[in-house]
Amino acid sequence: MKEHPLILVADDEPQMVGVISYGLQNAGFEVVMAYDGREALQQVEKCRPDLVILDVEMPALDGFAVCQKVRTATTIPVLLLTVRDEQEEIIKGLELGADDYMTKPFSIRELTLRVQAILRRTHNSDQHSVDIQPLHIDFDRRRVTLHDLPVELSPLEYRLLVCLVSNAGRVLTWQALLKEVWELEIWQGDKEMVKIEIYRLRQKLEPNPSDPIFIHTERGVGYYFEKINK
């Protein structure tokens, strides 16, 4: 994880944005602000924050719409803020890909702890290795082994594996993978590119590629790497 992760705070109440931003900055985060849904999406594209905090009720585009767009096209985690502690609203946000939610009012201390927890779960850049027998990944040496035997991966295959592992347990859409791994916009590639590379990676890593235990398919949505118990 970066020393000073960048957090996007989006809320149509300037006072709320100010209070949250001040608290996060005191906790060592860098902050960028937005005051409606469209501006939030523009800041995501421009700044590529490490995490997005979205108020559900915003003008232009509401938090649900922004969350869906962010999670479709990127791997950036999302924390939703809502004034209504209603189960249906919470479930809707989680189904759209939000990583967590908080109900207003809340303490800035709790918000900061939630942000830190999400970043720990979704960023493994400070992790030196992953060991899920019989697969072992050494990030420092860029070395992958299966049953203690080296696995030769192309640079693209390795980047795809790192992206999936860094988001273990989270479903990533093909659009998000195209953006993060290939560094292409949606119109510059297609679903088939990702599908083929997933197939190749499974052929090299899975003991039985037709019944994968590491890289799973969420039908109609995308792919995810088996959740890693830390």
Steps between C-alpha positions, in 0.01 A plus 500: 500500500625850425629709791227760446201343317276738306133504606218657297224645720175573311199656675266783403535650849820714501515495880494119505771484234711740704461307825578163341794640304649664810473176697657290225784748447576492873521121470764531228290469184500727199153617401327622185143631519184497285152639556281303260501170315636624169786684666578186699534294180720770346729490803517119484615522139740787565657401833455120525446508879573199718150510650174687433260618771156571350188650648199309367283809449687732262373714210587435133575132571420337832749294696358170378549597134853625567586186697382278216704692242812502718481129574422407139799681354760487781613298801481803730319415827189699597357600839138622493348754740125497560255678730255210490585187695276287280592143411383527139715807437804340661456179298459700180830677560686177573350332193627790288852430623545721806758364743338647810239753614445736793182662627500870586572631755832324568826578674799601289709256703278210394504619137880514505520147641259372232711665229819344637334157518375518140842604373665212688255255345529630145867593469773241528788710366665478845464122501815311408341167410179300482485131582185306412616144461600378256547855357767740626555856373815693596433866416853615582659257254204497257508122530204262485519132590247216491581186702844663557563507124553835323217629280605708199262791454507771236512861631130538418407176676697606807332843511160333471583260783624781725183702433276204587700408811512861618120498491454146630138422580368792291335451163672709230317575177674449167483878455686557827765242408542653155558837663730384778705227328503599133473875578239530225166674486191286439474601135864399441447136594230245561382222730664231288850638566450454872331161462790363295761621750304355792489169312879505446565586864277216617679256274826586677379534859198281558553132589179440303425800272146378429423508874706797627583545867684834472348710220123485495236632259199694625269434208387815324718720719873422495774309680640473851791336676425273795488700824829486687489435874755721668 
